[in-house]
């Protein structure tokens, strides 16, 4: 039986991610309001994940050593403060500084996923990590909707203060939820709750069974590379969407926010509704391959369609695909990691993903957008096809009984 803390974790992760999802759609318009170049806007977009590259493994290692809950709560509370400061910022330079602070304090989501891994077995881990990703996706649906209503459609009257203060309040609510309802999940830290200890004892045998996916050192290295690709594709597509929608179809700030909300909804459908059933019936590697194929099909539709709504539908299909394969990949990682290093390995994976999220928008903002607004999605498709090839390789290796 899955620990009763897992649903509380979903709520906490949901409340923790909403603030960042409120801010994200505003960044291109903040940059335009302060006459920033496309490269400066890409820096504003990527500075937070760039710092998370460094701090995510550190947050994870701290949670391995001192317990998940205290580190989780410190990160959440600190994030709340940074959103208040961001709302008060009135220059591009000050916003760069605050985005850096948000990156330093932004280790909470990877810790939340480590807590889910603590409380689930190998058999159901992909399913419940999918639910955790679904909570994140739901936040990326709700946040942009809230931000869109608060920002309005007129760039001249656009303000970032009110959405930022709302984000700060929601981040503090997430902190309070965690403080009141969450218990420690990390065995051996001296803070483990009675309930968690009992559940861990009943799961010990299953937790140490051999993982379903036979992965050696080379396979693990390739897995980390795929976290980079997943981050690159997600970051590039998300960053490019605002410019693509505004430049080709004249969408305003609220339209872009609502579009991003729909992308979050698509990701939620993938992670909550599809990951569990696919992993159950096809296995981790089969679900991984299906996700990569869906991603590739969606990007192909987006690139080659001449109708705006068909193109948008293609992007949403691609989001569903990456939601599937990226979530399954995290589940596999927790299964092949040593039990005392799950938090650290998830931090490394998140950090690697963040490198991709930084690299994608930087390259797009520096080169691709000046060439063609569809070019970022073409590059994403090429990278996803590389992942399709690797997923096919893994499936063949698994069926042969060898080690990747």
Secondary structure, DSSP 8 states (H G I E B T S, - for coil): ---THHHHHHHHHHHHHHHHHHHHTTHHHHHHHTT--HHHHHHHHHHHHHHHHHHHHHHHHHHHHH-HHHHHHHHHHHHHHHHHHHHH--SHHHHHHHHHHHHHT--HHHHHHHHHHHHS-TTTHHHHHHHHHHHHHHHHHHHHHHHHHHH-S-TTT--SHHHHHHHHHHHHHHHHHHHHH-----TTSS---HHHHHHHHHHHHHHTS--SS---HHHHHHHHHHHHHHHHHHHHHHHHHHHHHHHHH---HHHHHHHHHHHHHHHHIIIIIIHHHHHHHHHHHHHHHHHHHHHHHHHHHHHH--SHHHHHHHHHHHHHHHHHHHHHHHHHHHHHS-GGGHHHHHHHHHHHHHHHHHHHHHHIIIIIHHH-TTHHHHHHHHHHHHHHHHHHHHHHHHHHT---
